[in-house]
Amino acid sequence: ANSELPSTLRAFRFQQHRWSCGPANLFRKMAMEIIRNKKVKFWKKVYVIYSFFFVRKIIAHMVTFFFYCLVIPLTILVPEVHVPIWGAVYIPSIITILNSVGTPRYA
């Protein structure tokens, strides 16, 4: 079934690599075709490239990684660092939720 985990760790790592590299490869293959397409208006091209590829696939992951893996541990390890609750929890949570809501589901 589609929802089953791979049977070995190596297969799991390969699957995760494919999933993480997929958007970058799609951008590499499709960006010039999107830019050159005469039927699509300029602003739609900008929107697709910026919103889908740049924000959803690069910026969202970098921001959540920065907050969850750097800022929050830093607030625990260094008492002088104080981050308000909205900066430590709400912003990365909202970005994660918005990114997951925009991801299509397949049955």
N, C-alpha and C positions, 0 to 999 in steps of 0.2 A: 504494500500500500504506500501511498505518497507520504503519509505522516509517520512512517516508521524510521527509527534511527538506524544509521549504518551499523553493520555487525562488528566492525573492528575500529579501533582508534584511528588507524591509518585512513580508513575510508571516511570516518567522521571528519578528520582534519582536511582531507581532500574536498569533501562536500563544503565545509566552512570556507575554504580558500576560494572555491568556485563562487559561492554566494557573496563573499566580500569583494571579489575582483570583477564580478559580473557587471555592475554599473559602470565601472571605469572602462571596461572593454567595450561596453555598449556605447559609451560616450566617444571613445576613440574611433569606433567604426561608423557612428551615425552623425557626428557633429558636422562634418563637411557636407554631408547629404542634406541635413537640415538647413544649413547656411545657404547652399546653392539652389534649393528648391524655389522655383519661381511662383508656385501656387500658394505658398504660405507667406502671409504678411510679415514685414520686418519685426514688428512688436511681438508677434506670436513666436517668432524664432528666438528673440531675446528672452521671452517668458519661459519657453521650454528649456533652453540651455541654462538660464540662471536658476529658475525655480526647481526644476526636476533634477538636473545633474549637479549643479553647484551647491545649492542650499540643502536639498534633501539628502544627497549622497556624500557630501564632503563636510560642509559646515555643521550640520546637525550632529554628526558623529564626533567631530572635533570638540564641539561645545560640551556635549554630554560627557565625553571622556575627560575633558579638562575639569569639569565640576565634580564628577563622581570619583575620579581617580587621583586628582591633584588637590583641589580646593578643600573638599570635605576631609580627607586624611590630614591635610595641613592644619585645619582648624583643631583637630584633635591633638596633633603632635606639638604644635606651637601655640601656647596659650595666648600670645599677643595677637594672633590673627583672629579677627572676628568677622564673620560673614553673616549678614542678616538672613533670617529664615527664607525670605523670598528669593534671595540670591543663591542659597545653598540647596533649596529643595524645589521651590515652585518653578523657577526658570528651566532647569534641566528636565523636570518632570513634564512640564507643558511641551517642551520640544520633543521629548520621547513620545508622548501621547499623540501629538500632531503628526509626527512622522509615521507612527503605526496606523493611525486612522487613514492616512493617505495611501497606505500600502494595500493593493488589491488582494482579495482573498480568492483562492481557487478551491472549488469543492472536489 
